[in-house]
Amino acid sequence: MATNCTSISRLSCNITCDPAGCADCDEVNLTANATGGPGNYRYVWSTAETTQSINVTSSGNYTVNVTDSYNHTTSCYQTATIYDS
């Protein structure tokens, strides 16, 4: 009897901020980067948006829940600071 097993790494995420450290920005782009799991990631942000990236114009803490095709979920967060011009 032949058995094929595939090891799938644990689902995790991080958020990148672009532009990073901008002192004169009125908007930043936050992008969730998911790794592990079987793929087909779904994103739900604390802003209710469901895309991989969001643009934010207000300072605050932003959270994204990432779910893979096995319905495993992980969360990550990023603090964004928008400077008044």
C-alpha atoms as one frame of an Amber mdcrd trajectory, in Angstrom:
protein
   0.000   0.000   0.000   1.515   3.325  -1.059   0.919   6.386   1.048   1.606
   9.952   0.031   1.767  12.517   2.799   2.434  16.184   2.400   3.627  18.259
   5.311   2.045  21.703   5.448   3.658  24.401   7.533   1.690  26.337  10.124
  -0.308  29.344   8.900   1.201  32.697   9.879   1.103  36.296   8.730   2.744
  39.675   8.999   1.829  43.134   7.754   4.061  45.460   5.781   3.547  49.204
   5.811   4.307  51.324   2.727   5.754  53.835   2.861   7.507  52.843   6.069
   8.485  55.711   8.380   7.079  58.451   6.159   7.012  61.756   8.064   4.798
  63.621   5.591   2.205  61.038   4.527  -1.547  61.372   4.704  -2.094  57.731
   3.707  -0.268  54.413   4.055  -0.800  51.027   2.450  -0.946  47.961   4.693
  -0.387  44.559   3.076  -0.968  41.229   4.798   1.605  38.582   3.902   0.426
  35.049   4.701   2.642  31.961   4.679   2.070  28.314   5.453  -1.125  26.384
   5.296  -2.448  25.058   1.998  -2.980  28.530   0.476  -6.101  30.176  -0.953
  -5.937  32.820   1.761  -8.925  34.949   2.708  -8.429  38.269   4.498 -10.738
  40.183   6.839  -9.396  43.459   8.239 -10.592  45.301  11.333 -11.943  47.851
   8.835 -14.187  45.097   7.346 -12.254  45.138   4.064 -11.549  41.718   2.533
  -8.555  42.421   0.286  -4.903  41.562   0.890  -3.966  45.274   1.027  -5.761
  48.307   2.418  -5.070  52.045   2.380  -5.525  53.838   5.683  -5.776  57.552
   6.367  -6.153  57.464  10.154  -3.600  56.528  12.795  -4.435  53.423  14.750
  -4.014  49.698  15.248  -5.113  47.561  12.319  -5.746  43.829  12.565  -6.204
  41.267   9.812  -7.541  37.742  10.192  -6.173  35.359   7.571  -7.953  32.068
   6.854  -6.626  29.306   4.604  -8.546  26.727   2.571  -8.579  24.340   5.582
 -10.308  27.092   7.614  -7.276  27.592   9.859  -7.105  31.211  10.989  -4.347
  33.432  12.280  -4.244  37.140  13.099  -1.624  39.844  12.911  -1.674  43.558
  13.589   0.135  46.746  12.650   0.115  50.204  14.162  -0.066  52.899  11.501
   0.844  56.510  12.245  -0.452  59.213   9.930   1.238  62.563  10.416  -0.695
  65.801  10.058   0.833  68.032   7.410
